[in-house]
Amino acid sequence: MQPEFENSFVGKSYQYLTKRTSLKERERRIKIFKIPIDRIILDYGCGNGLDLLAFEKLGYMNVIGLDRSGHLLSHINNRFNIIQADVYNTGLKTESVEVVFVNSVLHHLEYPQTALMEIKRILVPGGELYLIEPANNMRRKFLDWVTLSTFVPRFSAFIDIRRAGLLKDDYQLYRRWLESESKFRTLLKSLGFEIKMYRKKKLSLFVKSALSGFNFYRR
């Protein structure tokens, strides 16, 4: 990467996106939340298990991965506890999970509110929900414009063309998420979640919340 591009607004934004797929970056993002090490955690929409690896590296021993894609789950080492299930209907018992971790899942869903209602159902009273989703800010808008514009080939050495394809495939859901992101705090509160942290950091939104009620499972 050329120094002048690397230090530019677009360059720094793109570096942030590409680092997201590295194990160390996943560890760093998890650390932001300071999740107690002894919690039973559900990685909701775990995909190919990169966050499961990150949790393991950080010393978390009670993490379960859930995803609807058998193909993605097939890439996960069998030492991990994984469940193939739909995110709208996990099949898990009501009030059976202490912590739900969601990393870049809701903005891919047709019905994110339905997913949140399912999360609420499976969380114990006082259970915690940790979310990382795209933030609607000028940095992201500008990078999306660069990625999707006709002059992307000029930046092909710097901007991953695969991102343009992914954005186009999922563009309507992605845009709908960004347009409604400002109302997300209100949505969580309406579902009974108390916001503990709501922070925009570069291109991402980090949310820590707890379901109303006392958690008898906490030690």
Long-range contacts (C-beta under 8 A, 24 or more apart in sequence): 1-157, 1-158, 2-158, 5-158, 9-139, 9-142, 10-142, 10-143, 10-146, 10-155, 10-158, 10-159, 11-158, 13-139, 13-140, 13-142, 13-143, 13-202, 13-203, 14-143, 14-158, 14-159, 14-160, 16-202, 16-203, 17-143, 17-160, 17-163, 17-203, 18-160, 21-50, 23-50, 23-53, 23-54, 23-57, 26-50, 26-51, 26-53, 26-54, 26-103, 27-54, 27-57, 27-58, 29-103, 29-132, 29-204, 29-206, 30-54, 30-55, 30-58, 30-101, 31-58, 32-201, 32-206, 33-130, 33-197, 33-206, 33-208, 35-60, 35-99, 35-101, 35-128, 35-130, 38-62, 38-219, 39-98, 39-99, 39-128, 40-64, 40-97, 40-98, 40-99, 41-97, 41-98, 41-99, 41-100, 41-101, 42-66, 42-92, 42-97, 42-99, 42-100, 42-101, 42-122, 43-101, 43-103, 44-87, 44-90, 44-100, 44-101, 44-102, 44-105, 44-115, 44-119, 45-87, 45-102, 45-103, 45-105, 45-108, 46-72, 46-73, 46-76, 46-82, 47-72, 48-72, 48-73, 48-75, 48-76, 49-73, 49-75, 49-76, 49-77, 49-80, 49-82, 51-101, 51-103, 52-76, 52-80, 52-82, 56-80, 66-90, 87-115, 87-118, 88-114, 88-115, 88-118, 89-118, 90-118, 90-122, 92-122, 93-122, 94-121, 94-122, 95-121, 95-122, 95-123, 95-124, 95-125, 95-127, 96-122, 96-124, 97-122, 97-123, 97-124, 97-127, 98-123, 98-124, 98-127, 98-128, 98-215, 98-217, 98-218, 99-127, 99-128, 99-129, 99-130, 100-127, 100-128, 100-129, 100-130, 101-130, 102-129, 102-130, 102-131, 102-132, 102-133, 103-131, 103-132, 104-132, 104-133, 104-134, 105-133, 106-131, 106-133, 106-177, 107-133, 107-134, 107-173, 107-174, 107-177, 107-178, 108-170, 108-173, 108-174, 109-173, 110-173, 112-177, 113-187, 113-191, 116-187, 116-188, 116-191, 117-191, 120-191, 120-192, 120-193, 120-211, 123-211, 124-211, 124-213, 124-215, 124-216, 124-217, 125-211, 125-212, 125-213, 125-214, 125-215, 125-216, 126-210, 126-211, 126-212, 126-213, 126-214, 126-215, 126-218, 127-210, 127-211, 127-215, 128-196, 128-208, 128-209, 128-210, 128-211, 129-188, 129-193, 129-207, 129-208, 129-209, 129-210, 129-211, 130-207, 130-208, 130-209, 131-205, 131-206, 131-207, 131-208, 131-209, 132-204, 132-205, 132-206, 132-207, 133-177, 133-181, 133-184, 133-204, 133-205, 133-207, 134-174, 134-177, 134-178, 134-181, 134-203, 134-204, 134-205, 135-181, 135-200, 135-201, 135-202, 135-203, 135-204, 135-205, 136-178, 136-179, 136-181, 136-182, 137-200, 137-203, 139-202, 139-203, 140-178, 140-203, 143-203, 181-205
